[in-house]
C-alpha cells in the first residue's frame, strides 16, 4: 500500500489534491521564495530557479543558501516520496525567523522574488 501511494505518478496526483502549495522554500532573508505546486504541467522543484536567482540578483554570500520552510511529518505517509527525493536536500528554517531577519525588514522588494513552476 505504501509503495503504491508513493509511486511517482500517483503520488504527484495525491500531493496535488491534499498538499498543493504546502511545500515552500526561501533563503535567509526571504528575498527568494518558492511555493511548490503539483499541477499536471508543473515541474518538480529542483532548485534550478534558486540558482537562476543567484545569477541574476547576486545576493550576499550568506543569502545563497536555500531552506525549506515546512516541517517533515513522518506520520503523513503519502509525502514520504517527496520527503526522500526533495525535502531532505534542504535544511529547515522557520518562517518567523526569516521575518525577524533585519534584511527581510529593510529590503526594497516587499514581496520577494516568487517563482512558481
C-alpha positions in Angstrom: 0.0 0.0 0.0 2.8 2.5 0.9 4.7 1.7 -2.2 1.7 2.2 -4.4 0.8 5.5 -2.8 4.3 6.8 -3.1 4.8 5.8 -6.7 5.7 8.8 -8.8 2.6 9.3 -10.9 0.0 8.5 -8.3 2.0 10.4 -5.6 2.0 13.6 -7.6 -1.8 13.4 -8.0 -2.3 12.8 -4.3 0.1 15.7 -3.4 -1.9 17.9 -5.8 -5.2 17.1 -4.1 -4.0 17.1 -0.5 -0.9 19.2 -0.2 -0.8 21.7 -3.1 1.2 24.8 -2.0 2.2 23.2 1.3 5.9 22.9 0.4 7.6 26.3 0.5 11.3 27.3 0.2 13.2 30.5 1.0 16.6 31.9 1.5 17.5 33.5 4.9 16.2 37.0 4.2 13.1 36.0 2.2 14.3 37.7 -1.0 13.7 34.4 -2.8 10.7 32.2 -2.1 9.2 29.3 -4.0 5.9 27.6 -3.5 5.7 24.1 -4.8 2.6 23.3 -6.8 1.8 19.9 -8.2 -0.3 20.7 -11.3 -0.3 18.4 -14.3 2.2 20.7 -16.2 4.2 21.8 -13.2 7.8 20.6 -12.9 9.1 19.2 -9.7 11.1 21.7 -7.7 14.9 21.1 -8.2 16.5 24.3 -7.0 17.4 25.5 -10.5 15.2 28.6 -10.1 17.2 29.5 -7.0 20.4 29.1 -8.9 19.0 31.4 -11.6 18.0 33.9 -8.8 21.6 33.9 -7.6 23.0 34.5 -11.1 20.5 37.4 -11.7 20.4 39.1 -8.3 23.9 38.3 -7.0 22.8 38.3 -3.3 25.3 38.3 -0.4 27.0 35.0 0.3 25.0 34.4 3.5 21.8 34.7 1.4 22.8 32.0 -1.0 21.5 29.0 1.0 18.0 27.7 0.4 15.8 26.4 3.2 12.6 24.5 3.4 10.1 26.4 5.5 7.9 23.4 6.3 8.5 20.6 8.8 8.8 17.0 7.8 6.0 15.0 9.4 6.7 11.2 9.2 3.1 10.3 10.0 1.9 11.7 6.7 2.9 8.7 4.7 1.9 9.9 1.3 4.6 12.6 1.5 7.4 10.1 2.0 8.5 10.0 -1.6 8.7 13.8 -1.7 10.5 14.0 1.6 13.1 11.5 0.4 13.7 12.9 -3.1 13.4 16.7 -2.4 12.9 17.8 1.2 15.9 16.0 2.5 18.2 18.2 0.4 17.3 21.4 2.2 17.7 22.3 5.9 14.6 23.5 7.8 14.2 27.1 8.8 11.2 28.6 10.5 9.4 31.4 8.5 9.2 33.5 11.7 13.0 33.6 12.0 13.2 34.7 8.3 10.7 37.5 9.0 12.8 38.7 12.0 15.9 38.9 9.9 16.9 42.6 9.6 17.5 42.2 5.8 13.9 40.9 5.4 12.5 44.0 7.1 14.7 46.6 5.3 14.8 45.1 1.8 13.4 47.0 -1.2 11.3 44.2 -2.6 8.4 43.8 -0.1 7.0 40.7 -1.8 10.3 38.9 -2.5 11.2 37.0 -5.7 8.5 34.5 -6.3 8.7 31.8 -9.0 6.2 29.0 -9.3 6.6 26.1 -11.6 
